[in-house]
Amino acid sequence: MLGLNLRRSVGGLAGIALLSGVVGLAAAADSPPRDPVQAEQIIFSMEPAYQGVNDYTMILKKSERMISGETVQEVGFVKVKKPKKIYFELIGERKRGQRAIYNPDLYQNKLIARAAGVLSLFSWKRLNPRSGMAMQDQHHTILETDLGETIRMITSNLKKGKERAEAVIVYRGVDSFEGRRAHWFELTSPPDASTIISVTDDRDTLWTIADREHQDMYVILYHNPAIRGPNGVKRGQQLMIPTYYGHRTLLWIDDELRLPLKLEIYDEQNRLYEKYEHSALKVNVGLREGDFNHKIEQIVPQLAAK
């Protein structure tokens, strides 16, 4: 097990890791990393790996802890085509058959959604991805379903921790996820790292504040439970803005694809905040425009229904 505490080595190993890119990654694919730099390179190798992906399909299994303390679990079949076309259909027990499509070419930056059930067969609705209806019992908009957004969150938080000499990376070793070889990491950051801001604009919402502070909206809402929803902020109100997305992250990266297979994020009280599993991940499968058009019947692979 390799450990790297950047509070002790930010000027040395950390700087080398950022500059060295993917050098030495071919060796890492055949054997576990032998030093902290090589271990860190595996995490950052997700960025160029994702650049080589044009489209993909997967089964997304997710668990999200809500402000109420309830954990919402969903299973969905996902199709993504770059730059940002997304199809999502719930296939688990919860709201089975509910569908949502985001296609800016057809729907002008809106998502189009259909509830589950026979009575809703023809009731597609256009929604703002950030609207209350679209975000009901969700941490993220449909756009964050994309693996590219997951990778961006992981690497941007790690880079921030490196800059502040606060990130701790532990390589847990080679593991297996649904038969696929994976590299297992634990990433931690200080649980109390945050800033306090004051709301100064009557037009502000948690969405605008999150965009300005470069933090996730629900992360801010989660740490300010007195606020009732994204539109519940008032001028003069003080908000705590966490510096990092989460306190502790467990991450499994596919050895061959260099894409995230599994992600567990824990809050400062070590409670599971989010868990995402990317099963049956297939890249560059040749998705077409019809895969993101609600007028064309979508066929979910038999694998997705299991």
N, C-alpha and C positions, 0 to 999 in steps of 0.2 A: 504494500500500500504506500503510495507516494503522497506526501503532503507538501503544500507550498503556502506559506504564510507571507503574503506580499507586504505586510507591515515591516518585515525584516529585509525584504529583498527588492523593493520597488525600483531601486535604481539599477539593479543588475539583471536578474533573471526576467523581471517583468518587462523591461525595455527590450531585451533580446527577443522575448516571445512575440511581441507585437511586430517587430521588424522582420522576423524570420519567415513569416508567411507559412507556406505549406512544405517547406524544406524538411525532408526526413519523414514525411507522412507515409510514404510507401513502405518504409521499414516498420512503421507503427501498425500498419494493417496486418502484418504477418506475426507480430509479437507485441505484448504489452509495452507501453512506453517505459523507458529505462530511467528517465529523469523528469523533473517537474516541467521543464521547457517543452519537452515532447508531449507530455500529457496536456499541457495548455494548448498546444498547437491543434490537438484533436478537436477541442471545443471551437476554436476559431476556424477550423476547416469546414464547419457547417456553412459558412458564408459563401465561399467559392463553390461548394457542392450544390447549394441551392441555385446559384447562378446558372448551373448547367441543366436545371430542370425546367422544361417547358410546360408540362402539365402532370397531374398525378391524381390518383384515387386512393382512398383509405377509409377505414372504419375508425371513427373517433369515439372513444369512450371517455367521458369526462365526469368529474365530481367537483362541485364548486360550493364552498361554504358561504352562505348568505349572512347578512347582518343579523338576521333573526337567530342565527345559530344552526338553522336547518341546512342540511347538505343536499343539494339537488344533483341527481345523477341522470345522465342521458347517454344514449348510444345513437350515433348518426353515421350515415353514409355520405362521404364528402367527395366532390369532384372540384378540382381547381385548374384553371387554365390562365397562364400569365397573359397580360399583366395583372388583372384582378377580376376574374370571372369565377364565381363560386356557386356551387349547388350543394345544398344541405338538406338531407331528409332523415327524420328521426325513425329509427328502426327497432328501438327497444320497447320496453313496456310503457314508458312514459310518452304520451302524445304520439304514439306510433302513426306514421303516415303524414305527419306535419312536414311541410316542405317550405324552403325559402331559396330564392335565386337572386344573386347580385350580378347584374350585367350592365355596366354603365353605357354600353352601346345601344341597349334596348330600353332601359328603364331610367335613364337620366339620373344616375347616382342614387336611385332609390332601390330598395330591395322589394321583391314581389313575393308574397307569402300566402300559403293556403293552410288552414287549420286541418286537423285530422277529422275523419268521419265522412260518412256518405253524403250528408247534407251540405258539405262544403266543397263538393267536387268542382263546382264552377265559381267559387267565391274567392278568387285571387285578389289580394289587396296590395296596393303600393304603400310602402312605409318608409319613413326616414329611418336608416339603420340605427340611429341614436334615439328613436322615439321610445316612449314608455311601453308601448305594445310590443315593439321588436325586442326590447331589452328585458322583458318580464322574466324573472328568475334566471338571469344571465349575468355573468361578469363582463362579457365582451360582445361587441357587435359581430355580425357575420364576417366582416372583413378580417378580424383577428383569428378566424378559423384557419387562415392560410399559414402554412409552416414557416413561410418567410417572416411573418410577424412574430412567431414564437422564437425563431432564431435571433431576430433583431432585439427582442426583449432580453434574451439571455446574454448575448454578446455586449449589448450596450450597458447592461448592469455590471458585467464583469469589467469592462473598460473603465467605467466610473469608479468601481472599487479599486482598480489598479492605480488610477490617478490620485485617489485619496489615500492610498496605501492601507486600505481596510478590507480588501477581499481575501478570503481564505479558500484555497482550492485543495481538495483531497481526492486523489484518484483511488477509487475503491477496488478497481480491478476489472477483469473481463467477466461479463455476465451474459446471460441468455434471455432474450425476450421473444416468446412465441417461436422458438427455434432459431432465431437470428442472433448471431454474435454481436455483442454490444459492449461499449466502454462505459463504465459506471463512474460518475463523479458526484461529489458533494461540494456545493458552493455555499459559503456562509458570509454574511455581512453583519455589522453591528445592529442589534435589535432596536436600539434607541436613536439611530441616525435619522434626523428629521429637521425640518425648519417650520417656523410659524409665520404665516402670512395673514394679511388683512384684506378682506374683500373691499375694493374701492370703486367698483363700477356696478350700477344698478342692473346692467344688462348681463352681468356675469352669471354663468352657471358652472357646475362642476366640470362640464365638458370644456368650456373655454379656459377654465383655470388649469385643467389637466393638460390641455394643449400648450398653454403658456409655460407651465412648470415641467413639461416633459415627463409626466407621470401618468399612469393609468387612472381613468376616472373612478373605477370601482375600488381601486386601492385607496384612493382618497376618501371615498364614501365609507369604506370599511373602517378607516381609522378616525372617522368623525361621525359616529353613530347618531348623534343628536340631529343631524341633517336628514330631512325626509326627502330623499331622492335628489337627482341631479339638478333640479330647478329650485331646490329648497334653500339656497344660500341668500344672504341678505347683506347689503352694504354695511360695512363696519364689523362684520362677523370675522372672527379669527379661525383659521383652519390649520391643522397640522398636516404638513406635506411630507410623507416618508421619502427619504433619500433613495431607497432601493425598492424594487418591486416586492421582494419578500426577504425574510430573515435567513431561511435555509432552503436550498434547492437540491433535490436529487435528480440527476439527469442521466439518461441512457442514450447513447449515440450509436447508431448502426455502424458497424465496422466497415461495411462495404459501401453503403450509400452516403455515409457521413451526414445523415439527417437524424433529428431527434425522434426516438421511438417512444420514450416515456418521460414524463416530467411530473415531479411532486414538489409542491411549494408549501412551505410552512410559515406561519406568522410568528411574531415575536414571543408568543406564548407556546410555541411549538405545536400548534394545532394545524391540522391539514387545511390549507386554504384552497388549494386547487390540485387536481390530479388529472393528467391527460395521457391517454394511451393511443398511439397511432398504429393500428393493426392493419394487416393485409395491405401495406403500403406498396403501391406500384407507380413507378415514375415513367414519364414520357410514353404514355399509352396511346397518344394520338386522339385526344378529345376534340370534338368538333363544335361548331357554333350551336348546333341543335341541342347539345348537352346543357345549354344555358338559356333555353327558350321555353317558357311555361306552356306554350301552345303545342309543343311536341312532347308526346308521352315519354316519360323517363322510365327506363328499366333499371331497377336495382339488381345487381348481380346476386345470384343465389347465396353466395358466400356471405353477403352483407346481412342476410336475414337470419343467420344462425346465432 
